Amino acid sequence: MNIDDISKLLTHIDLKAESKKIENHEDAILRRFKEKWLFISTLIALVVAFCTCIGFLLKPDSPYSGIALNGVIGLTMALAGYYVRGKVH
């Protein structure tokens, strides 16, 4: 494949860009409501998973302590990555 083939391929691509439509007030309220409850339910699920893993770690001679340790480390790293990545709009 050479440069001429790529340029021929690119001539057939039709790109269109449109600006975002302005969101009306009712849609904005519904979107914020959904985002708030999704955040709360996800946060509750993460706290329950984290506490369950800590519970397995605190049990003496638990056969699940290795998996629980991996879970705690994974959840901690995921939370750290979420806060470190920054906001992209």
C-alpha positions in Angstrom: 0.0 0.0 0.0 1.4 3.4 -0.9 0.5 7.0 -0.3 -1.8 7.2 -3.4 -3.9 4.4 -2.1 -4.4 6.1 1.2 -5.3 9.4 -0.4 -7.9 7.7 -2.6 -9.3 6.0 0.5 -9.6 9.3 2.3 -11.4 11.0 -0.5 -14.4 8.7 0.0 -14.8 9.6 3.7 -17.5 12.1 4.4 -17.3 13.8 7.8 -19.9 16.0 9.3 -19.7 18.0 12.5 -22.6 19.4 14.4 -22.7 21.4 17.5 -24.5 20.0 20.5 -28.1 20.8 20.9 -29.0 23.0 23.8 -30.4 20.9 26.6 -33.8 22.0 27.9 -34.4 22.4 31.6 -36.4 19.2 32.2 -33.8 17.0 30.4 -31.1 18.6 32.5 -32.9 17.9 35.7 -33.5 14.2 34.7 -29.9 13.8 33.6 -28.6 15.2 36.9 -31.0 12.9 38.9 -29.8 9.8 37.0 -26.2 10.8 37.5 -26.6 11.4 41.2 -28.3 8.1 41.9 -25.9 6.2 39.7 -23.0 7.8 41.7 -24.6 6.9 45.0 -25.4 3.3 44.1 -21.9 2.8 42.7 -20.4 4.3 45.8 -22.5 2.0 48.0 -21.5 -1.0 46.0 -17.8 -0.1 46.2 -18.0 0.4 50.0 -19.7 -2.9 50.5 -17.1 -4.7 48.3 -14.3 -2.9 50.2 -15.7 -3.8 53.6 -16.3 -7.4 52.6 -12.6 -7.7 51.5 -11.4 -6.1 54.7 -13.6 -8.5 56.6 -11.9 -11.5 54.9 -8.5 -10.0 55.6 -9.3 -9.6 59.3 -10.4 -13.2 59.7 -7.6 -15.5 60.9 -6.7 -18.3 58.5 -9.2 -17.3 55.9 -8.7 -19.1 52.6 -9.9 -16.0 50.8 -7.4 -13.5 52.2 -5.3 -13.5 49.0 -8.3 -12.7 46.9 -9.5 -10.1 49.4 -6.1 -8.4 49.4 -6.2 -8.3 45.6 -9.7 -6.8 45.8 -8.6 -4.1 48.3 -5.6 -3.2 46.2 -7.6 -3.2 43.0 -10.4 -1.0 44.4 -7.8 1.4 45.9 -5.9 1.7 42.7 -9.1 2.2 40.7 -10.2 5.0 43.0 -6.8 6.6 42.8 -6.8 6.4 39.0 -10.3 8.0 39.0 -9.1 11.0 40.9 -5.7 11.3 39.2 -6.9 11.2 35.6 -8.5 14.7 35.8 -11.7 15.9 34.2 -11.9 15.9 30.4 -14.8 17.7 28.8 
